[in-house]
Amino acid sequence: MSTQNPFKHIRVRFAPSPTGHLHIGGLRTALFNWLFARHNKGSYLLRIEDTDLERSKAEYINSIISALQWVSLESDEPMVIQSDRIAEHKKVLNQLVAEGKAYRCYCGPDDHIARYKAQHGGEDALFIKYDRHCRTHQQQPDAQKSYVIRFALPDDRSEVVFEDIIRGRVVFPIDQLDDFIIARSDGTPMYNFVVVVDDAAMHISHVIRGEDHISNTPKQLLLYEACGYPAPQFAHLPLILGPSGDRLSKRDAATSVLEYRHMGFLPEALVNYLVRLGWAHGDQEIFTRNELIQYFSLADIGKKGAIFDMNKLLWVNSVYIQAATAVELYARMCTDVVPTLNEQLTPWSTERIYRMIDLYKPRVQTLRELVDLMLVLRKGPESYDAAAMAEWINPNSSVYLTQLIKILEQHPSFTVDIIKEEVKKIAKQHGIGLAYIAQPIRIAMIGSSSGPGAFELLEVVGKEEGIKRIRALQDKIT
């Protein structure tokens, strides 16, 4: 078959099936399609393949659309719903039957297996191809009998050959196929058939999809030829693998892209990480969206599967968190992670919340972590870390803290610099290290000796609440 692409413009599509939520592998496929289209100034389209009526659900369609919107992968044209095109599918089916390129098969699911065993003395086989019984014993249409429609494999072909953009030359011996079913007994068309009809109608120039679809390609190429459609070019992406090297499972990654949203990943970070799974541009790790568009090429996609590494994703996410402003992060936290966050932080002002975010964002890898830490700081410690208390609290600690409280109550200013200067004076007066006052302050604010600067925490909490927490710690000491 010809490897020349007859299309004038680049047009690609992402075609998820609404039998489940959009997962990581599907999102990466969508991203590669989108980037290929943008790099080549082409069009990226979305088609929902819902012809599996029993398993397709509206909730999954909504989930898929929400996930794609979250990462800003919008279709350049109105979304196509495959089931809306059933009339066109049946029209092409009838045309193929009329031209003798497909035929009605009245055999039951096991009829050809029974015939095979009868001819081979009851011998079984791993794969028994359909024996073309209804192709060679054509029957008149019978409204009382159910039938499927099978595609008639061409007899003048020994193999199907195509050039895969990623994998190179691929050869399928045609004797590995049989006259495959293109329409079920209830009249609904099968996947390989509707994909061809819809891709042709949408003028798709390149089909970029996972390598698990490569076995479908010879069937589809034969259907393109039988229908008289120009065939697109194919690029089959290597699969994403789990840490064990096996195909990515639910244990290795969240089952839904939207779970990553609720877990506190930034969409830009997830996009950056997923594009780098199987694609590279030198040693660069962090890319802007414009850089991805500029550099992306299918030629730079490897043939081997890429390992999904949650720790690497967390690192990428932390880079994006640190680069984002407090305003941007707070908006994300309220929309993606905890919609009630604003109420939970009341009555703290927006300015104070932004200071808290800037204080904590260098220390977290997800927005979920950031939310949890902010809520601890806002509400105060419910308990104190035992190891921290043992290391940093002694009978003298209450003396130091009482002195600090008196100074802070009388001081007209309450800033990090003022707090730090007064703590230095007290430490020098008692001949102790700064940490022996700073750490009890931190423990009083958040219940732990590990966290942002003690003086910054105290300032964010505020004079009145800060002094109240220090006194609460003193009660534990005495």
TORKOL-4160 file (C-alpha; in steps of 0.2 Angstrom, whole numbers, padded with zeros to 4 digits, m for minus):
478
<pt num="1" X="0000" Y="0000" Z="0000"/>
<pt num="2" X="0006" Y="0018" Z="m0003"/>
<pt num="3" X="0015" Y="0027" Z="0010"/>
<pt num="4" X="0012" Y="0044" Z="0003"/>
<pt num="5" X="0000" Y="0055" Z="0013"/>
<pt num="6" X="m0013" Y="0062" Z="0001"/>
<pt num="7" X="m0019" Y="0075" Z="0013"/>
<pt num="8" X="m0015" Y="0094" Z="0011"/>
<pt num="9" X="m0017" Y="0098" Z="0029"/>
<pt num="10" X="m0012" Y="0090" Z="0046"/>
<pt num="11" X="m0028" Y="0084" Z="0054"/>
<pt num="12" X="m0027" Y="0073" Z="0069"/>
<pt num="13" X="m0040" Y="0066" Z="0082"/>
<pt num="14" X="m0040" Y="0059" Z="0099"/>
<pt num="15" X="m0054" Y="0047" Z="0100"/>
<pt num="16" X="m0057" Y="0040" Z="0118"/>
<pt num="17" X="m0071" Y="0027" Z="0122"/>
<pt num="18" X="m0083" Y="0033" Z="0136"/>
<pt num="19" X="m0082" Y="0016" Z="0145"/>
<pt num="20" X="m0071" Y="0023" Z="0159"/>
<pt num="21" X="m0062" Y="0039" Z="0165"/>
<pt num="22" X="m0048" Y="0046" Z="0155"/>
<pt num="23" X="m0032" Y="0039" Z="0161"/>
<pt num="24" X="m0014" Y="0044" Z="0160"/>
<pt num="25" X="m0010" Y="0034" Z="0144"/>
<pt num="26" X="m0025" Y="0041" Z="0135"/>
<pt num="27" X="m0020" Y="0059" Z="0141"/>
<pt num="28" X="m0002" Y="0057" Z="0134"/>
<pt num="29" X="m0010" Y="0051" Z="0117"/>
<pt num="30" X="m0021" Y="0066" Z="0117"/>
<pt num="31" X="m0006" Y="0077" Z="0121"/>
<pt num="32" X="0005" Y="0070" Z="0107"/>
<pt num="33" X="m0009" Y="0073" Z="0094"/>
<pt num="34" X="m0012" Y="0090" Z="0100"/>
<pt num="35" X="0007" Y="0095" Z="0100"/>
<pt num="36" X="0009" Y="0087" Z="0083"/>
<pt num="37" X="m0005" Y="0097" Z="0076"/>
<pt num="38" X="0001" Y="0113" Z="0084"/>
<pt num="39" X="0019" Y="0111" Z="0078"/>
<pt num="40" X="0013" Y="0108" Z="0060"/>
<pt num="41" X="m0001" Y="0122" Z="0061"/>
<pt num="42" X="m0014" Y="0109" Z="0059"/>
<pt num="43" X="m0030" Y="0104" Z="0067"/>
<pt num="44" X="m0033" Y="0094" Z="0083"/>
<pt num="45" X="m0051" Y="0086" Z="0084"/>
<pt num="46" X="m0060" Y="0076" Z="0098"/>
<pt num="47" X="m0071" Y="0061" Z="0094"/>
<pt num="48" X="m0081" Y="0051" Z="0107"/>
<pt num="49" X="m0082" Y="0033" Z="0102"/>
<pt num="50" X="m0097" Y="0027" Z="0110"/>
<pt num="51" X="m0104" Y="0013" Z="0099"/>
<pt num="52" X="m0101" Y="0001" Z="0113"/>
<pt num="53" X="m0118" Y="0006" Z="0119"/>
<pt num="54" X="m0119" Y="m0006" Z="0134"/>
<pt num="55" X="m0103" Y="0000" Z="0142"/>
<pt num="56" X="m0103" Y="0018" Z="0136"/>
<pt num="57" X="m0109" Y="0031" Z="0150"/>
<pt num="58" X="m0113" Y="0049" Z="0149"/>
<pt num="59" X="m0104" Y="0052" Z="0166"/>
<pt num="60" X="m0088" Y="0046" Z="0157"/>
<pt num="61" X="m0090" Y="0057" Z="0143"/>
<pt num="62" X="m0092" Y="0072" Z="0155"/>
<pt num="63" X="m0077" Y="0066" Z="0165"/>
<pt num="64" X="m0066" Y="0064" Z="0149"/>
<pt num="65" X="m0071" Y="0082" Z="0143"/>
<pt num="66" X="m0067" Y="0089" Z="0160"/>
<pt num="67" X="m0050" Y="0081" Z="0161"/>
<pt num="68" X="m0046" Y="0088" Z="0143"/>
<pt num="69" X="m0052" Y="0105" Z="0148"/>
<pt num="70" X="m0042" Y="0105" Z="0164"/>
<pt num="71" X="m0026" Y="0103" Z="0154"/>
<pt num="72" X="m0031" Y="0115" Z="0140"/>
<pt num="73" X="m0033" Y="0102" Z="0126"/>
<pt num="74" X="m0048" Y="0110" Z="0117"/>
<pt num="75" X="m0054" Y="0103" Z="0101"/>
<pt num="76" X="m0052" Y="0115" Z="0086"/>
<pt num="77" X="m0069" Y="0109" Z="0079"/>
<pt num="78" X="m0085" Y="0104" Z="0087"/>
<pt num="79" X="m0084" Y="0087" Z="0096"/>
<pt num="80" X="m0090" Y="0072" Z="0086"/>
<pt num="81" X="m0101" Y="0059" Z="0094"/>
<pt num="82" X="m0098" Y="0043" Z="0085"/>
<pt num="83" X="m0116" Y="0036" Z="0089"/>
<pt num="84" X="m0123" Y="0051" Z="0080"/>
<pt num="85" X="m0116" Y="0045" Z="0064"/>
<pt num="86" X="m0124" Y="0028" Z="0064"/>
<pt num="87" X="m0134" Y="0031" Z="0048"/>
<pt num="88" X="m0119" Y="0035" Z="0038"/>
<pt num="89" X="m0110" Y="0019" Z="0045"/>
<pt num="90" X="m0125" Y="0008" Z="0039"/>
<pt num="91" X="m0125" Y="0017" Z="0022"/>
<pt num="92" X="m0107" Y="0012" Z="0020"/>
<pt num="93" X="m0110" Y="m0006" Z="0026"/>
<pt num="94" X="m0124" Y="m0008" Z="0014"/>
<pt num="95" X="m0113" Y="m0002" Z="0000"/>
<pt num="96" X="m0099" Y="m0014" Z="0004"/>
<pt num="97" X="m0111" Y="m0028" Z="0004"/>
<pt num="98" X="m0119" Y="m0023" Z="m0012"/>
<pt num="99" X="m0101" Y="m0022" Z="m0020"/>
<pt num="100" X="m0097" Y="m0040" Z="m0014"/>
<pt num="101" X="m0083" Y="m0033" Z="m0002"/>
<pt num="102" X="m0093" Y="m0038" Z="0013"/>
<pt num="103" X="m0107" Y="m0051" Z="0016"/>
<pt num="104" X="m0120" Y="m0057" Z="0028"/>
<pt num="105" X="m0115" Y="m0072" Z="0039"/>
<pt num="106" X="m0129" Y="m0082" Z="0047"/>
<pt num="107" X="m0117" Y="m0094" Z="0056"/>
<pt num="108" X="m0118" Y="m0095" Z="0075"/>
<pt num="109" X="m0103" Y="m0090" Z="0085"/>
<pt num="110" X="m0097" Y="m0109" Z="0086"/>
<pt num="111" X="m0103" Y="m0115" Z="0070"/>
<pt num="112" X="m0086" Y="m0114" Z="0061"/>
<pt num="113" X="m0077" Y="m0122" Z="0075"/>
<pt num="114" X="m0089" Y="m0137" Z="0075"/>
<pt num="115" X="m0086" Y="m0138" Z="0056"/>
<pt num="116" X="m0067" Y="m0137" Z="0059"/>
<pt num="117" X="m0068" Y="m0151" Z="0072"/>
<pt num="118" X="m0078" Y="m0162" Z="0061"/>
<pt num="119" X="m0066" Y="m0160" Z="0047"/>
<pt num="120" X="m0051" Y="m0164" Z="0058"/>
<pt num="121" X="m0057" Y="m0178" Z="0069"/>
<pt num="122" X="m0062" Y="m0168" Z="0084"/>
<pt num="123" X="m0045" Y="m0159" Z="0084"/>
<pt num="124" X="m0044" Y="m0142" Z="0093"/>
<pt num="125" X="m0033" Y="m0127" Z="0089"/>
<pt num="126" X="m0028" Y="m0111" Z="0098"/>
<pt num="127" X="m0036" Y="m0100" Z="0084"/>
<pt num="128" X="m0048" Y="m0107" Z="0071"/>
<pt num="129" X="m0051" Y="m0094" Z="0057"/>
<pt num="130" X="m0068" Y="m0092" Z="0050"/>
<pt num="131" X="m0070" Y="m0104" Z="0036"/>
<pt num="132" X="m0079" Y="m0092" Z="0024"/>
<pt num="133" X="m0095" Y="m0104" Z="0024"/>
<pt num="134" X="m0107" Y="m0090" Z="0021"/>
<pt num="135" X="m0096" Y="m0082" Z="0008"/>
<pt num="136" X="m0095" Y="m0098" Z="m0002"/>
<pt num="137" X="m0113" Y="m0103" Z="0002"/>
<pt num="138" X="m0122" Y="m0087" Z="m0001"/>
<pt num="139" X="m0140" Y="m0087" Z="0006"/>
<pt num="140" X="m0155" Y="m0075" Z="0002"/>
<pt num="141" X="m0158" Y="m0062" Z="0015"/>
<pt num="142" X="m0169" Y="m0070" Z="0028"/>
<pt num="143" X="m0178" Y="m0058" Z="0040"/>
<pt num="144" X="m0181" Y="m0072" Z="0052"/>
<pt num="145" X="m0163" Y="m0076" Z="0055"/>
<pt num="146" X="m0150" Y="m0065" Z="0063"/>
<pt num="147" X="m0133" Y="m0062" Z="0055"/>
<pt num="148" X="m0117" Y="m0052" Z="0056"/>
<pt num="149" X="m0108" Y="m0043" Z="0042"/>
<pt num="150" X="m0091" Y="m0050" Z="0038"/>
<pt num="151" X="m0077" Y="m0041" Z="0028"/>
<pt num="152" X="m0072" Y="m0051" Z="0013"/>
<pt num="153" X="m0053" Y="m0052" Z="0014"/>
<pt num="154" X="m0045" Y="m0049" Z="m0004"/>
<pt num="155" X="m0039" Y="m0065" Z="m0012"/>
<pt num="156" X="m0025" Y="m0056" Z="m0022"/>
<pt num="157" X="m0015" Y="m0050" Z="m0007"/>
<pt num="158" X="m0003" Y="m0060" Z="0003"/>
<pt num="159" X="0002" Y="m0046" Z="0016"/>
<pt num="160" X="m0002" Y="m0029" Z="0022"/>
<pt num="161" X="0012" Y="m0017" Z="0023"/>
<pt num="162" X="0013" Y="0001" Z="0030"/>
<pt num="163" X="0026" Y="0013" Z="0036"/>
<pt num="164" X="0024" Y="0017" Z="0054"/>
<pt num="165" X="0031" Y="0035" Z="0058"/>
<pt num="166" X="0038" Y="0028" Z="0074"/>
<pt num="167" X="0041" Y="0010" Z="0071"/>
<pt num="168" X="0046" Y="0010" Z="0053"/>
<pt num="169" X="0041" Y="m0004" Z="0040"/>
<pt num="170" X="0027" Y="m0015" Z="0047"/>
<pt num="171" X="0022" Y="m0031" Z="0038"/>
<pt num="172" X="0007" Y="m0042" Z="0042"/>
<pt num="173" X="0004" Y="m0058" Z="0033"/>
<pt num="174" X="m0014" Y="m0058" Z="0027"/>
<pt num="175" X="m0016" Y="m0077" Z="0032"/>
<pt num="176" X="m0015" Y="m0071" Z="0050"/>
<pt num="177" X="m0032" Y="m0063" Z="0047"/>
<pt num="178" X="m0049" Y="m0070" Z="0043"/>
<pt num="179" X="m0065" Y="m0062" Z="0036"/>
<pt num="180" X="m0068" Y="m0052" Z="0052"/>
<pt num="181" X="m0084" Y="m0045" Z="0058"/>
<pt num="182" X="m0088" Y="m0027" Z="0054"/>
<pt num="183" X="m0106" Y="m0027" Z="0060"/>
<pt num="184" X="m0114" Y="m0036" Z="0075"/>
<pt num="185" X="m0131" Y="m0046" Z="0074"/>
<pt num="186" X="m0140" Y="m0031" Z="0081"/>
<pt num="187" X="m0134" Y="m0020" Z="0066"/>
<pt num="188" X="m0122" Y="m0010" Z="0076"/>
<pt num="189" X="m0105" Y="m0008" Z="0067"/>
<pt num="190" X="m0089" Y="m0014" Z="0075"/>
<pt num="191" X="m0074" Y="m0003" Z="0080"/>
<pt num="192" X="m0062" Y="m0006" Z="0066"/>
<pt num="193" X="m0076" Y="m0002" Z="0053"/>
<pt num="194" X="m0083" Y="0014" Z="0061"/>
<pt num="195" X="m0065" Y="0021" Z="0065"/>
<pt num="196" X="m0061" Y="0020" Z="0046"/>
<pt num="197" X="m0078" Y="0028" Z="0041"/>
<pt num="198" X="m0076" Y="0042" Z="0054"/>
<pt num="199" X="m0058" Y="0046" Z="0051"/>
<pt num="200" X="m0062" Y="0047" Z="0032"/>
<pt num="201" X="m0076" Y="0059" Z="0035"/>
<pt num="202" X="m0066" Y="0070" Z="0047"/>
<pt num="203" X="m0051" Y="0070" Z="0034"/>
<pt num="204" X="m0039" Y="0063" Z="0047"/>
<pt num="205" X="m0021" Y="0064" Z="0040"/>
<pt num="206" X="m0012" Y="0055" Z="0054"/>
<pt num="207" X="m0018" Y="0043" Z="0067"/>
<pt num="208" X="m0007" Y="0044" Z="0082"/>
<pt num="209" X="m0012" Y="0031" Z="0095"/>
<pt num="210" X="m0005" Y="0018" Z="0107"/>
<pt num="211" X="0005" Y="0003" Z="0100"/>
<pt num="212" X="m0009" Y="m0009" Z="0107"/>
<pt num="213" X="m0019" Y="m0004" Z="0092"/>
<pt num="214" X="m0006" Y="m0009" Z="0079"/>
<pt num="215" X="m0014" Y="m0026" Z="0076"/>
<pt num="216" X="m0030" Y="m0016" Z="0071"/>
<pt num="217" X="m0020" Y="m0007" Z="0057"/>
<pt num="218" X="m0020" Y="m0020" Z="0044"/>
<pt num="219" X="m0039" Y="m0023" Z="0045"/>
<pt num="220" X="m0042" Y="m0004" Z="0044"/>
<pt num="221" X="m0030" Y="m0002" Z="0029"/>
<pt num="222" X="m0040" Y="m0015" Z="0020"/>
<pt num="223" X="m0056" Y="m0006" Z="0024"/>
<pt num="224" X="m0049" Y="0011" Z="0018"/>
<pt num="225" X="m0045" Y="0002" Z="0002"/>
<pt num="226" X="m0062" Y="m0006" Z="0000"/>
<pt num="227" X="m0071" Y="0010" Z="0004"/>
<pt num="228" X="m0061" Y="0020" Z="m0008"/>
<pt num="229" X="m0054" Y="0031" Z="0006"/>
<pt num="230" X="m0037" Y="0039" Z="0006"/>
<pt num="231" X="m0027" Y="0031" Z="0021"/>
<pt num="232" X="m0019" Y="0042" Z="0034"/>
<pt num="233" X="m0001" Y="0039" Z="0040"/>
<pt num="234" X="0000" Y="0029" Z="0056"/>
<pt num="235" X="0011" Y="0032" Z="0072"/>
<pt num="236" X="0010" Y="0020" Z="0086"/>
<pt num="237" X="0016" Y="0026" Z="0102"/>
<pt num="238" X="0026" Y="0015" Z="0115"/>
<pt num="239" X="0016" Y="0011" Z="0130"/>
<pt num="240" X="0018" Y="0018" Z="0147"/>
<pt num="241" X="0025" Y="0005" Z="0159"/>
<pt num="242" X="0025" Y="0003" Z="0178"/>
<pt num="243" X="0041" Y="0002" Z="0189"/>
<pt num="244" X="0041" Y="m0017" Z="0186"/>
<pt num="245" X="0042" Y="m0014" Z="0167"/>
<pt num="246" X="0025" Y="m0022" Z="0164"/>
<pt num="247" X="0011" Y="m0012" Z="0157"/>
<pt num="248" X="0005" Y="0003" Z="0169"/>
<pt num="249" X="m0008" Y="m0003" Z="0181"/>
<pt num="250" X="m0020" Y="0005" Z="0193"/>
<pt num="251" X="m0007" Y="0001" Z="0207"/>
<pt num="252" X="0006" Y="0012" Z="0198"/>
<pt num="253" X="m0004" Y="0027" Z="0194"/>
<pt num="254" X="m0021" Y="0035" Z="0198"/>
<pt num="255" X="m0035" Y="0027" Z="0188"/>
<pt num="256" X="m0041" Y="0044" Z="0182"/>
<pt num="257" X="m0033" Y="0060" Z="0176"/>
<pt num="258" X="m0045" Y="0070" Z="0187"/>
<pt num="259" X="m0038" Y="0061" Z="0202"/>
<pt num="260" X="m0022" Y="0070" Z="0199"/>
<pt num="261" X="m0032" Y="0086" Z="0199"/>
<pt num="262" X="m0039" Y="0082" Z="0216"/>
<pt num="263" X="m0022" Y="0076" Z="0222"/>
<pt num="264" X="m0015" Y="0093" Z="0220"/>
<pt num="265" X="m0005" Y="0092" Z="0204"/>
<pt num="266" X="m0004" Y="0107" Z="0192"/>
<pt num="267" X="m0010" Y="0103" Z="0174"/>
<pt num="268" X="0005" Y="0111" Z="0167"/>
<pt num="269" X="0016" Y="0100" Z="0177"/>
<pt num="270" X="0007" Y="0084" Z="0172"/>
<pt num="271" X="0007" Y="0089" Z="0154"/>
<pt num="272" X="0026" Y="0093" Z="0155"/>
<pt num="273" X="0029" Y="0076" Z="0164"/>
<pt num="274" X="0019" Y="0065" Z="0152"/>
<pt num="275" X="0026" Y="0073" Z="0136"/>
<pt num="276" X="0043" Y="0068" Z="0143"/>
<pt num="277" X="0037" Y="0050" Z="0144"/>
<pt num="278" X="0044" Y="0043" Z="0128"/>
<pt num="279" X="0049" Y="0060" Z="0120"/>
<pt num="280" X="0065" Y="0070" Z="0123"/>
<pt num="281" X="0073" Y="0087" Z="0117"/>
<pt num="282" X="0091" Y="0085" Z="0123"/>
<pt num="283" X="0092" Y="0085" Z="0142"/>
<pt num="284" X="0079" Y="0098" Z="0145"/>
<pt num="285" X="0066" Y="0093" Z="0158"/>
<pt num="286" X="0055" Y="0108" Z="0161"/>
<pt num="287" X="0046" Y="0116" Z="0146"/>
<pt num="288" X="0034" Y="0130" Z="0143"/>
<pt num="289" X="0019" Y="0125" Z="0133"/>
<pt num="290" X="0026" Y="0136" Z="0118"/>
<pt num="291" X="0042" Y="0127" Z="0119"/>
<pt num="292" X="0034" Y="0110" Z="0118"/>
<pt num="293" X="0024" Y="0116" Z="0103"/>
<pt num="294" X="0041" Y="0122" Z="0095"/>
<pt num="295" X="0051" Y="0107" Z="0098"/>
<pt num="296" X="0039" Y="0093" Z="0097"/>
<pt num="297" X="0042" Y="0080" Z="0083"/>
<pt num="298" X="0036" Y="0062" Z="0081"/>
<pt num="299" X="0054" Y="0058" Z="0075"/>
<pt num="300" X="0060" Y="0061" Z="0093"/>
<pt num="301" X="0048" Y="0048" Z="0101"/>
<pt num="302" X="0057" Y="0032" Z="0106"/>
<pt num="303" X="0052" Y="0014" Z="0102"/>
<pt num="304" X="0053" Y="0008" Z="0119"/>
<pt num="305" X="0040" Y="0010" Z="0133"/>
<pt num="306" X="0043" Y="0023" Z="0146"/>
<pt num="307" X="0043" Y="0020" Z="0165"/>
<pt num="308" X="0030" Y="0030" Z="0175"/>
<pt num="309" X="0040" Y="0037" Z="0190"/>
<pt num="310" X="0029" Y="0045" Z="0203"/>
<pt num="311" X="0044" Y="0053" Z="0212"/>
<pt num="312" X="0049" Y="0061" Z="0196"/>
<pt num="313" X="0031" Y="0068" Z="0193"/>
<pt num="314" X="0031" Y="0075" Z="0211"/>
<pt num="315" X="0048" Y="0084" Z="0207"/>
<pt num="316" X="0041" Y="0091" Z="0191"/>
<pt num="317" X="0025" Y="0097" Z="0201"/>
<pt num="318" X="0036" Y="0105" Z="0214"/>
<pt num="319" X="0046" Y="0115" Z="0201"/>
<pt num="320" X="0029" Y="0122" Z="0194"/>
<pt num="321" X="0022" Y="0126" Z="0212"/>
<pt num="322" X="0038" Y="0136" Z="0216"/>
<pt num="323" X="0037" Y="0145" Z="0200"/>
<pt num="324" X="0018" Y="0150" Z="0202"/>
<pt num="325" X="0012" Y="0165" Z="0212"/>
<pt num="326" X="0002" Y="0163" Z="0228"/>
<pt num="327" X="m0013" Y="0170" Z="0219"/>
<pt num="328" X="m0012" Y="0157" Z="0205"/>
<pt num="329" X="m0009" Y="0143" Z="0218"/>
<pt num="330" X="m0024" Y="0148" Z="0229"/>
<pt num="331" X="m0036" Y="0149" Z="0215"/>
<pt num="332" X="m0030" Y="0131" Z="0210"/>
<pt num="333" X="m0032" Y="0125" Z="0228"/>
<pt num="334" X="m0050" Y="0132" Z="0229"/>
<pt num="335" X="m0056" Y="0125" Z="0212"/>
<pt num="336" X="m0046" Y="0108" Z="0211"/>
<pt num="337" X="m0042" Y="0102" Z="0229"/>
<pt num="338" X="m0053" Y="0109" Z="0242"/>
<pt num="339" X="m0068" Y="0119" Z="0236"/>
<pt num="340" X="m0072" Y="0125" Z="0254"/>
<pt num="341" X="m0054" Y="0130" Z="0258"/>
<pt num="342" X="m0059" Y="0149" Z="0259"/>
<pt num="343" X="m0072" Y="0145" Z="0272"/>
<pt num="344" X="m0060" Y="0135" Z="0282"/>
<pt num="345" X="m0047" Y="0149" Z="0282"/>
<pt num="346" X="m0059" Y="0162" Z="0288"/>
<pt num="347" X="m0057" Y="0175" Z="0295"/>
<pt num="348" X="m0039" Y="0176" Z="0289"/>
<pt num="349" X="m0037" Y="0189" Z="0275"/>
<pt num="350" X="m0032" Y="0185" Z="0258"/>
<pt num="351" X="m0016" Y="0194" Z="0260"/>
<pt num="352" X="m0012" Y="0183" Z="0275"/>
<pt num="353" X="m0016" Y="0168" Z="0266"/>
<pt num="354" X="m0005" Y="0173" Z="0251"/>
<pt num="355" X="0010" Y="0175" Z="0264"/>
<pt num="356" X="0006" Y="0158" Z="0271"/>
<pt num="357" X="0007" Y="0150" Z="0253"/>
<pt num="358" X="0023" Y="0159" Z="0250"/>
<pt num="359" X="0030" Y="0152" Z="0266"/>
<pt num="360" X="0026" Y="0134" Z="0263"/>
<pt num="361" X="0027" Y="0132" Z="0244"/>
<pt num="362" X="0046" Y="0128" Z="0243"/>
<pt num="363" X="0042" Y="0114" Z="0255"/>
<pt num="364" X="0029" Y="0104" Z="0246"/>
<pt num="365" X="0026" Y="0094" Z="0230"/>
<pt num="366" X="0008" Y="0095" Z="0229"/>
<pt num="367" X="m0006" Y="0107" Z="0232"/>
<pt num="368" X="m0014" Y="0094" Z="0243"/>
<pt num="369" X="0001" Y="0095" Z="0255"/>
<pt num="370" X="0000" Y="0114" Z="0254"/>
<pt num="371" X="m0018" Y="0114" Z="0259"/>
<pt num="372" X="m0015" Y="0102" Z="0274"/>
<pt num="373" X="0000" Y="0112" Z="0280"/>
<pt num="374" X="m0010" Y="0129" Z="0279"/>
<pt num="375" X="m0025" Y="0121" Z="0288"/>
<pt num="376" X="m0013" Y="0116" Z="0302"/>
<pt num="377" X="m0006" Y="0133" Z="0303"/>
<pt num="378" X="m0023" Y="0141" Z="0303"/>
<pt num="379" X="m0031" Y="0130" Z="0316"/>
<pt num="380" X="m0016" Y="0128" Z="0327"/>
<pt num="381" X="m0008" Y="0111" Z="0333"/>
<pt num="382" X="m0020" Y="0098" Z="0341"/>
<pt num="383" X="m0005" Y="0090" Z="0349"/>
<pt num="384" X="0014" Y="0092" Z="0350"/>
<pt num="385" X="0027" Y="0080" Z="0342"/>
<pt num="386" X="0034" Y="0070" Z="0356"/>
<pt num="387" X="0052" Y="0070" Z="0349"/>
<pt num="388" X="0052" Y="0088" Z="0346"/>
<pt num="389" X="0046" Y="0092" Z="0364"/>
<pt num="390" X="0060" Y="0080" Z="0371"/>
<pt num="391" X="0074" Y="0089" Z="0361"/>
<pt num="392" X="0069" Y="0107" Z="0362"/>
<pt num="393" X="0058" Y="0110" Z="0378"/>
<pt num="394" X="0066" Y="0110" Z="0395"/>
<pt num="395" X="0061" Y="0119" Z="0411"/>
<pt num="396" X="0070" Y="0135" Z="0406"/>
<pt num="397" X="0060" Y="0136" Z="0390"/>
<pt num="398" X="0045" Y="0143" Z="0399"/>
<pt num="399" X="0056" Y="0157" Z="0406"/>
<pt num="400" X="0062" Y="0162" Z="0389"/>
<pt num="401" X="0045" Y="0162" Z="0381"/>
<pt num="402" X="0037" Y="0172" Z="0396"/>
<pt num="403" X="0050" Y="0185" Z="0393"/>
<pt num="404" X="0047" Y="0185" Z="0374"/>
<pt num="405" X="0028" Y="0187" Z="0377"/>
<pt num="406" X="0030" Y="0202" Z="0388"/>
<pt num="407" X="0042" Y="0211" Z="0375"/>
<pt num="408" X="0030" Y="0207" Z="0360"/>
<pt num="409" X="0014" Y="0213" Z="0370"/>
<pt num="410" X="0023" Y="0230" Z="0373"/>
<pt num="411" X="0031" Y="0232" Z="0356"/>
<pt num="412" X="0021" Y="0243" Z="0343"/>
<pt num="413" X="0027" Y="0233" Z="0328"/>
<pt num="414" X="0025" Y="0214" Z="0324"/>
<pt num="415" X="0036" Y="0209" Z="0310"/>
<pt num="416" X="0049" Y="0196" Z="0306"/>
<pt num="417" X="0063" Y="0207" Z="0309"/>
<pt num="418" X="0057" Y="0214" Z="0326"/>
<pt num="419" X="0053" Y="0196" Z="0332"/>
<pt num="420" X="0070" Y="0190" Z="0326"/>
<pt num="421" X="0079" Y="0204" Z="0334"/>
<pt num="422" X="0070" Y="0202" Z="0351"/>
<pt num="423" X="0074" Y="0183" Z="0351"/>
<pt num="424" X="0092" Y="0186" Z="0348"/>
<pt num="425" X="0093" Y="0198" Z="0363"/>
<pt num="426" X="0085" Y="0185" Z="0374"/>
<pt num="427" X="0096" Y="0171" Z="0368"/>
<pt num="428" X="0112" Y="0182" Z="0371"/>
<pt num="429" X="0106" Y="0187" Z="0388"/>
<pt num="430" X="0104" Y="0169" Z="0393"/>
<pt num="431" X="0119" Y="0163" Z="0384"/>
<pt num="432" X="0110" Y="0150" Z="0373"/>
<pt num="433" X="0108" Y="0147" Z="0355"/>
<pt num="434" X="0094" Y="0155" Z="0345"/>
<pt num="435" X="0087" Y="0138" Z="0341"/>
<pt num="436" X="0082" Y="0136" Z="0360"/>
<pt num="437" X="0069" Y="0149" Z="0358"/>
<pt num="438" X="0065" Y="0148" Z="0339"/>
<pt num="439" X="0061" Y="0130" Z="0340"/>
<pt num="440" X="0049" Y="0131" Z="0354"/>
<pt num="441" X="0040" Y="0145" Z="0345"/>
<pt num="442" X="0039" Y="0134" Z="0329"/>
<pt num="443" X="0032" Y="0120" Z="0340"/>
<pt num="444" X="0019" Y="0132" Z="0348"/>
<pt num="445" X="0013" Y="0137" Z="0330"/>
<pt num="446" X="0012" Y="0120" Z="0321"/>
<pt num="447" X="0016" Y="0107" Z="0334"/>
<pt num="448" X="0032" Y="0102" Z="0326"/>
<pt num="449" X="0050" Y="0107" Z="0325"/>
<pt num="450" X="0051" Y="0105" Z="0306"/>
<pt num="451" X="0044" Y="0118" Z="0295"/>
<pt num="452" X="0046" Y="0136" Z="0289"/>
<pt num="453" X="0055" Y="0149" Z="0299"/>
<pt num="454" X="0049" Y="0151" Z="0316"/>
<pt num="455" X="0048" Y="0170" Z="0316"/>
<pt num="456" X="0039" Y="0170" Z="0299"/>
<pt num="457" X="0026" Y="0157" Z="0306"/>
<pt num="458" X="0023" Y="0168" Z="0321"/>
<pt num="459" X="0021" Y="0184" Z="0310"/>
<pt num="460" X="0008" Y="0175" Z="0299"/>
<pt num="461" X="m0002" Y="0169" Z="0314"/>
<pt num="462" X="m0002" Y="0186" Z="0321"/>
<pt num="463" X="0002" Y="0194" Z="0338"/>
<pt num="464" X="m0014" Y="0189" Z="0347"/>
<pt num="465" X="m0016" Y="0171" Z="0341"/>
<pt num="466" X="0003" Y="0169" Z="0341"/>
<pt num="467" X="0005" Y="0174" Z="0360"/>
<pt num="468" X="m0010" Y="0163" Z="0364"/>
<pt num="469" X="m0002" Y="0148" Z="0356"/>
<pt num="470" X="0014" Y="0151" Z="0365"/>
<pt num="471" X="0005" Y="0151" Z="0382"/>
<pt num="472" X="m0004" Y="0135" Z="0377"/>
<pt num="473" X="0013" Y="0127" Z="0375"/>
<pt num="474" X="0019" Y="0134" Z="0392"/>
<pt num="475" X="0005" Y="0125" Z="0400"/>
<pt num="476" X="0012" Y="0109" Z="0393"/>
<pt num="477" X="0029" Y="0113" Z="0400"/>
<pt num="478" X="0023" Y="0117" Z="0418"/>
